Amino acid sequence: MKKKLKKSEKKRLKIFKTIDRLKNKITAKEKKLSNINIKIADIEKKVAEKKARKLAKKQASESLSLNN
């Protein structure tokens, strides 16, 4: 009986260790994804700023050409 209990306890511990390892892998992947999302958001922000600058420049040049 004691042997069976020891064996089942070992299996239980092994399962817990595997679950912990998998949880660690998941959190690592989530961190990596969040870093990628931050980089994407930064790039999108830069692109939007460039478009805004181009639009402002275009509108400024149009208003100058209309005045002359």
Residue frames as a rotation matrix with the C-alpha (Angstrom) as fourth column:
MET 1
0.563 0.826 0.000 0.00
0.826 -0.563 0.000 0.00
0.000 0.000 -1.000 0.00
LYS 2
0.449 -0.474 -0.757 2.79
0.159 -0.792 0.590 2.40
-0.879 -0.386 -0.280 0.88
LYS 3
-0.593 -0.713 0.374 4.49
0.459 0.083 0.884 1.65
-0.662 0.696 0.278 -2.43
LYS 4
-0.097 0.665 0.740 1.36
0.977 -0.080 0.200 2.56
0.192 0.742 -0.642 -4.34
LEU 5
0.801 0.398 -0.447 1.02
0.522 -0.830 0.195 5.82
-0.293 -0.390 -0.873 -2.41
LYS 6
0.009 -0.895 -0.446 4.66
0.132 -0.441 0.888 6.71
-0.991 -0.067 0.114 -3.08
LYS 7
-0.639 -0.247 0.728 4.26
0.694 0.222 0.685 5.91
-0.331 0.943 0.029 -6.76
SER 8
0.293 0.838 0.460 1.10
0.927 -0.367 0.077 7.98
0.233 0.404 -0.885 -7.09
GLU 9
0.696 -0.118 -0.708 2.77
0.313 -0.838 0.447 10.84
-0.646 -0.533 -0.546 -5.22
LYS 10
-0.420 -0.907 -0.013 5.71
0.288 -0.147 0.946 10.76
-0.861 0.394 0.323 -7.63
LYS 11
-0.410 0.358 0.839 3.34
0.908 0.076 0.412 10.81
0.084 0.931 -0.356 -10.59
ARG 12
0.666 0.724 -0.176 1.47
0.744 -0.661 0.098 13.72
-0.045 -0.197 -0.979 -9.06
LEU 13
0.337 -0.641 -0.690 4.69
0.143 -0.689 0.710 15.69
-0.930 -0.338 -0.141 -8.51
LYS 14
-0.643 -0.587 0.492 5.83
0.527 0.127 0.840 14.92
-0.556 0.800 0.228 -12.05
ILE 15
0.028 0.763 0.646 2.53
0.971 -0.175 0.165 16.21
0.239 0.623 -0.745 -13.44
PHE 16
0.790 0.250 -0.560 2.81
0.460 -0.845 0.272 19.39
-0.406 -0.472 -0.783 -11.36
LYS 17
-0.149 -0.931 -0.333 6.34
0.191 -0.357 0.914 19.97
-0.970 0.073 0.231 -12.64
THR 18
-0.617 -0.041 0.786 5.19
0.776 0.136 0.616 19.55
-0.132 0.990 -0.052 -16.23
ILE 19
0.482 0.857 0.181 2.30
0.863 -0.501 0.073 21.94
0.153 0.121 -0.981 -15.68
ASP 20
0.581 -0.339 -0.740 4.68
0.246 -0.794 0.556 24.51
-0.776 -0.505 -0.377 -14.18
ARG 21
-0.534 -0.828 0.173 7.06
0.384 -0.055 0.922 24.15
-0.753 0.558 0.347 -17.11
LEU 22
-0.323 0.504 0.801 4.23
0.927 -0.001 0.375 24.65
0.190 0.863 -0.467 -19.57
LYS 23
0.737 0.580 -0.347 2.98
0.654 -0.741 0.149 27.69
-0.171 -0.337 -0.926 -17.65
ASN 24
0.124 -0.794 -0.595 6.48
0.178 -0.572 0.800 29.17
-0.976 -0.205 0.070 -17.81
LYS 25
-0.698 -0.354 0.623 6.62
0.632 0.107 0.768 28.59
-0.338 0.929 0.149 -21.55
ILE 26
0.180 0.872 0.455 3.24
0.953 -0.270 0.140 30.25
0.245 0.408 -0.880 -22.00
THR 27
0.750 0.084 -0.657 4.23
0.388 -0.860 0.332 33.33
-0.537 -0.504 -0.677 -19.99
ALA 28
-0.337 -0.927 -0.165 7.47
0.264 -0.262 0.928 33.60
-0.904 0.269 0.333 -21.98
LYS 29
-0.569 0.204 0.797 5.52
0.821 0.082 0.565 33.49
0.049 0.976 -0.214 -25.25
GLU 30
0.556 0.830 -0.044 3.05
0.829 -0.550 0.102 36.08
0.061 -0.093 -0.994 -23.94
LYS 31
0.362 -0.520 -0.774 5.91
0.234 -0.753 0.615 38.43
-0.902 -0.404 -0.151 -23.02
LYS 32
-0.688 -0.651 0.320 7.41
0.428 -0.009 0.904 37.99
-0.586 0.759 0.285 -26.47
LEU 33
-0.195 0.718 0.668 4.04
0.946 -0.041 0.321 38.71
0.258 0.695 -0.671 -28.09
SER 34
0.719 0.466 -0.516 3.50
0.615 -0.772 0.159 41.82
-0.324 -0.432 -0.842 -25.99
ASN 35
-0.137 -0.846 -0.516 6.94
0.168 -0.533 0.829 43.11
-0.976 0.027 0.215 -27.02
ILE 36
-0.753 -0.092 0.652 6.06
0.642 0.120 0.758 42.49
-0.148 0.989 -0.031 -30.66
ASN 37
0.273 0.940 0.206 2.72
0.947 -0.300 0.115 44.28
0.170 0.164 -0.972 -30.21
ILE 38
0.507 -0.175 -0.844 4.52
0.356 -0.849 0.390 47.27
-0.785 -0.499 -0.368 -28.69
LYS 39
-0.603 -0.797 -0.044 6.90
0.227 -0.224 0.948 47.39
-0.765 0.562 0.316 -31.66
ILE 40
-0.467 0.522 0.714 4.00
0.871 0.132 0.473 47.18
0.152 0.843 -0.516 -34.12
ALA 41
0.603 0.729 -0.325 2.17
0.783 -0.620 0.062 50.00
-0.157 -0.292 -0.944 -32.33
ASP 42
0.100 -0.673 -0.733 5.35
0.196 -0.709 0.678 52.12
-0.976 -0.211 0.061 -32.45
ILE 43
-0.821 -0.401 0.408 5.72
0.432 0.033 0.901 51.55
-0.374 0.916 0.146 -36.19
GLU 44
-0.042 0.896 0.442 2.03
0.971 -0.067 0.230 52.35
0.236 0.439 -0.867 -36.79
LYS 45
0.587 0.210 -0.782 2.45
0.546 -0.815 0.191 55.58
-0.598 -0.539 -0.593 -34.81
LYS 46
-0.399 -0.830 -0.389 5.46
0.140 -0.474 0.869 56.61
-0.906 0.292 0.306 -36.90
VAL 47
-0.728 0.181 0.662 3.59
0.686 0.177 0.706 55.90
0.011 0.967 -0.253 -40.13
ALA 48
0.364 0.931 -0.031 0.59
0.929 -0.361 0.076 57.92
0.059 -0.056 -0.997 -38.96
GLU 49
0.344 -0.322 -0.882 2.86
0.300 -0.852 0.429 60.84
-0.890 -0.412 -0.196 -38.03
LYS 50
-0.747 -0.653 0.122 4.51
0.284 -0.149 0.947 60.74
-0.601 0.742 0.297 -41.46
LYS 51
-0.365 0.700 0.614 1.11
0.898 0.090 0.432 60.73
0.247 0.709 -0.661 -43.18
ALA 52
0.592 0.598 -0.541 -0.03
0.744 -0.663 0.081 63.67
-0.310 -0.450 -0.837 -41.05
ARG 53
-0.094 -0.716 -0.691 3.13
0.160 -0.696 0.700 65.63
-0.983 -0.045 0.180 -41.90
LYS 54
-0.843 -0.209 0.496 2.71
0.489 0.085 0.868 64.94
-0.223 0.974 0.031 -45.62
LEU 55
0.049 0.958 0.284 -0.92
0.972 -0.111 0.207 65.98
0.230 0.266 -0.936 -45.50
ALA 56
0.552 0.109 -0.827 -0.08
0.508 -0.830 0.230 69.17
-0.661 -0.547 -0.513 -43.63
LYS 57
-0.507 -0.817 -0.273 2.68
0.172 -0.407 0.897 69.97
-0.844 0.408 0.346 -46.11
LYS 58
-0.670 0.322 0.669 0.33
0.738 0.186 0.649 69.35
0.085 0.928 -0.362 -49.03
GLN 59
0.435 0.894 -0.111 -2.35
0.900 -0.427 0.090 71.57
0.033 -0.139 -0.990 -47.55
ALA 60
0.267 -0.422 -0.866 0.20
0.304 -0.816 0.492 74.31
-0.914 -0.395 -0.089 -46.83
SER 61
-0.787 -0.612 0.086 1.52
0.251 -0.190 0.949 74.25
-0.564 0.768 0.303 -50.38
GLU 62
-0.328 0.762 0.558 -2.04
0.910 0.095 0.405 74.31
0.256 0.640 -0.724 -51.78
SER 63
0.608 0.575 -0.547 -2.95
0.723 -0.686 0.083 77.31
-0.328 -0.446 -0.833 -49.67
LEU 64
-0.170 -0.761 -0.626 0.21
0.148 -0.648 0.747 79.11
-0.974 0.035 0.223 -50.81
SER 65
-0.864 -0.163 0.477 -0.54
0.471 0.078 0.879 78.39
-0.181 0.984 0.009 -54.45
LEU 66
0.091 0.973 0.211 -4.12
0.977 -0.128 0.169 79.64
0.192 0.191 -0.963 -54.04
ASN 67
0.479 0.045 -0.877 -2.93
0.508 -0.829 0.235 82.88
-0.716 -0.558 -0.420 -52.43
ASN 68
-0.518 -0.747 -0.416 -0.54
0.020 -0.497 0.868 83.67
-0.855 0.441 0.272 -55.27
